[in-house]
Amino acid sequence: MTLLIVEDNAGIRRILRRTLVDTASAIWECANGSDALAAYEEHRPDIVLMDIRMPGIDGLTATRQIRGYDPSARVIVVTDYEDEGLRTAAFEAGAREYVLKHEISDLPEIVLSLAEQDERIG
């Protein structure tokens, strides 16, 4: 499985990478929503981990762009914001999961579960 991390905080990117290194065969990173679509097009990751609040293009817009390019793209929003409005907006933008950053330790299980669900469906 391959992953793309879209996160403006380098420390959080390192934590995400460290948390998922045993789950993924390859992990790519970009630091903002502006670069997310180009990174997705270049690498075609199995799953994208997307922050919401970033300078320039935010994660919801970047999620819509990626899903517009590839409707089957699997995006997991990873955010600090426990907000029902943002959660709803993330799912409306095309996210498949919404995970709070304080729950990062659950990500390997969530990523594997999402991949397995799609294998059964596809």
C-alpha positions as CSV (number, residue, x, y, z in Angstrom):
1,M,0.0,0.0,0.0
2,T,1.2,3.5,-0.8
3,L,0.4,6.8,1.0
4,L,0.5,10.5,0.3
5,I,0.7,12.8,3.4
6,V,-0.5,16.3,2.8
7,E,0.3,18.3,5.9
8,D,1.9,21.8,6.4
9,N,3.4,20.9,9.8
10,A,6.8,19.0,9.3
11,G,6.6,17.6,12.8
12,I,3.2,16.1,12.2
13,R,4.4,14.7,8.8
14,R,7.2,12.9,10.7
15,I,4.8,11.5,13.2
16,L,2.4,10.3,10.5
17,R,5.3,8.7,8.6
18,R,6.7,7.0,11.7
19,T,3.2,5.7,12.6
20,L,2.6,4.3,9.2
21,V,6.0,3.2,8.0
22,D,5.2,-0.5,8.7
23,T,1.9,-0.2,7.0
24,A,3.0,1.3,3.7
25,S,5.5,0.2,1.0
26,A,6.0,3.9,0.0
27,I,5.1,7.2,1.6
28,W,5.3,10.5,-0.2
29,E,4.7,13.9,1.4
30,C,3.8,17.4,0.4
31,A,3.4,20.5,2.6
32,N,0.3,22.1,1.3
33,G,-3.0,21.7,-0.5
34,S,-1.6,23.6,-3.5
35,D,0.8,20.7,-4.3
36,A,-1.6,17.9,-3.4
37,L,-3.1,17.2,-6.8
38,A,0.3,17.3,-8.6
39,A,1.7,14.8,-6.0
40,Y,-1.4,12.6,-6.4
41,E,-1.1,12.6,-10.2
42,E,2.6,11.8,-10.0
43,H,2.5,9.0,-7.4
44,R,-1.1,7.7,-7.6
45,P,-1.1,6.6,-3.9
46,D,-3.6,4.1,-2.6
47,I,-4.6,6.5,0.3
48,V,-4.1,10.2,0.9
49,L,-3.9,11.6,4.5
50,M,-5.1,15.2,4.3
51,D,-4.9,18.0,6.8
52,I,-7.7,20.6,6.6
53,R,-6.2,23.9,7.6
54,M,-3.2,24.7,5.5
55,P,-1.9,28.0,3.8
56,G,-3.1,28.5,0.3
57,I,-5.4,25.8,-0.8
58,D,-7.1,24.1,2.2
59,G,-7.5,20.4,2.6
60,L,-11.2,20.3,1.7
61,T,-10.5,22.1,-1.6
62,A,-7.5,19.8,-2.3
63,T,-9.7,16.8,-1.5
64,R,-12.3,17.9,-4.0
65,Q,-9.6,18.5,-6.7
66,I,-8.1,15.0,-6.1
67,R,-11.6,13.4,-6.2
68,G,-12.4,15.4,-9.4
69,Y,-9.3,14.0,-11.0
70,D,-9.9,10.4,-9.6
71,P,-13.4,9.7,-8.2
72,S,-12.1,6.5,-6.7
73,A,-9.3,8.3,-4.7
74,R,-9.3,7.4,-1.0
75,V,-8.8,10.4,1.2
76,I,-8.6,10.3,5.0
77,V,-8.8,13.7,6.7
78,V,-6.4,14.0,9.6
79,T,-7.1,17.1,11.7
80,D,-7.1,18.8,15.1
81,Y,-10.7,20.1,14.6
82,E,-13.4,18.1,16.3
83,D,-16.1,20.0,14.6
84,E,-19.3,18.5,13.2
85,G,-19.5,21.1,10.4
86,L,-16.0,20.4,9.3
87,R,-16.6,16.6,9.5
88,T,-19.7,17.0,7.3
89,A,-17.8,19.3,4.9
90,A,-14.9,16.7,4.7
91,F,-17.3,13.9,3.7
92,E,-19.1,16.2,1.2
93,A,-15.7,17.0,-0.3
94,G,-15.1,13.2,-0.8
95,A,-13.2,12.1,2.3
96,R,-13.7,8.5,3.3
97,E,-12.6,8.9,6.9
98,Y,-12.2,11.8,9.4
99,V,-9.5,11.2,12.1
100,L,-8.4,13.5,14.9
101,K,-4.7,14.1,15.3
102,H,-4.8,12.9,18.9
103,E,-6.0,9.5,17.5
104,I,-3.0,9.1,15.1
105,S,-2.1,5.8,16.8
106,D,-5.3,4.4,15.3
107,L,-4.3,5.3,11.7
108,P,-2.6,2.0,10.7
109,E,-5.8,0.1,11.6
110,I,-8.0,2.7,9.8
111,V,-5.8,2.7,6.7
112,L,-5.7,-1.1,6.5
113,S,-9.5,-1.3,7.1
114,L,-10.2,1.2,4.3
115,A,-7.9,-0.7,1.9
116,E,-9.5,-4.1,2.8
117,Q,-13.1,-2.7,2.3
118,D,-12.2,-1.5,-1.2
119,E,-10.6,-4.8,-2.1
120,R,-13.8,-6.6,-1.1
121,I,-15.9,-4.1,-3.1
122,G,-13.6,-3.8,-6.1
